[in-house]
Amino acid sequence: VLKQAEELAESLAYQVSGELLQARDRGHALVDEAIERELDAIIMGVKYDRELGEFRLGNTAQYVLRNAPCQVILCRSAEQG
């Protein structure tokens, strides 16, 4: 998936670098990487989760939105079913 995203961005003349991170706390790791690398944006996929009939963001997305020093772009998956 990362390779496909990089190839698509390259074909549109954007500079993108995807990397898999391994950490205990995903949100904290993403924000730390954004700070360390001085990123312009974080692009995250989020599930379409309708717990109790309402759409809710998970803890990771909420943490990143609150703490990232850069733009955050969320891509929501389609509703299942």
N, C-alpha and C positions, 0 to 999 in steps of 0.2 A: 504494500500500500504506500509506504514512504517513497519507494523508488518511482512508482507511478505518479505521485504528487510532484516529485522533483522534476520528472520528465515533462509533465504538463506545464509546470511553472516555467521551465527552461524554454519550451516552445512558445511561450507568451512573453519572453524576454524579461522574466523576473528572476532574481537571485534568491533561491530557497535552499535551505539545508535541513533535512529531516534526520532525527536521531532517536533511537530508543533509549530511554532512561530506566534504570532499575533503582528503586528507592523504597523505603518503608512508607513514607508519606508522599503521595503523588503531587498534591497541591503545593506543598512546601518545596519539593524538588523542582517543579516547573518554575515557580517564582524565583528560586535561587539561580537557576540556569538563565532565566531572562535577565536578572541583574548582572550576573557574571559576564554574560555575552553581550550585554547592552543591546538586546533585541528590540526591534521595532514593533513586533506583534507576536502573539501566541494564537495559533489556530487550534481549536479543540473540537472534537466530536462529542456530542452528548446524546444519551438515549432519550427517546420519547417515552417517559415513564409517567403514567397517570395514576399515581397512588391516591386512593379514595376519591377518584374522579377529577383531581386537579393535577395539572402539569407541575412538576417540581424538578429543580436542578439538584444534582448530587452534591455532596460535600466538597469534592475536588473542584468542580466548576465554580462553586460559590467562593471558595478560598482564593482561587486564581483571580476571579473578578474583583474581589476586595483588595488583593495585595499586589497584583502585578504592576510593575512600573511602566508598562507599555499597553498598547491597544490589545484587546482580547476579542477574538472572533469565535463565536460558537456556531457550530454546524449541527443542527438537530436532525436525528434520524427520522424516517417516516414512522407513522403510527403503525403498530403491528396489528394484523387481523384485518 
